[in-house]
Amino acid sequence: MSADKLATIVAEKLAATTGKPKPDITCPENLAAKVGTTTRCKLTAKDGSTLGVTVKVTSVEGDQINFDIKADETASSAAN
């Protein structure tokens, strides 16, 4: 899955979970369709603070990649 598509899906899933607008997500690399593969994406809030998001592939069914998303507990503060 391309990094751009992954970022879009992660943003949509986080928005659905939190009930808030889609966050700004960037992912540095494509996600391989292999169970156990992980990558780190970054959520940037409106105030400029960032939060790491871990994406881990849980299953692959044909072209469908299923994954878990776990946001870090604490955000880094915005750069001044």
HELIX and SHEET records of a PDB file:
HELIX    1   1 ALA A    3  THR A   18  1                                  16    
SHEET    1   A 4 ASP A  24  THR A  26  0                                        
SHEET    2   A 4 THR A  38  THR A  44 -1                                        
SHEET    3   A 4 THR A  50  GLU A  61 -1                                        
SHEET    4   A 4 GLN A  64  ALA A  71 -1                                        
END                                                                             
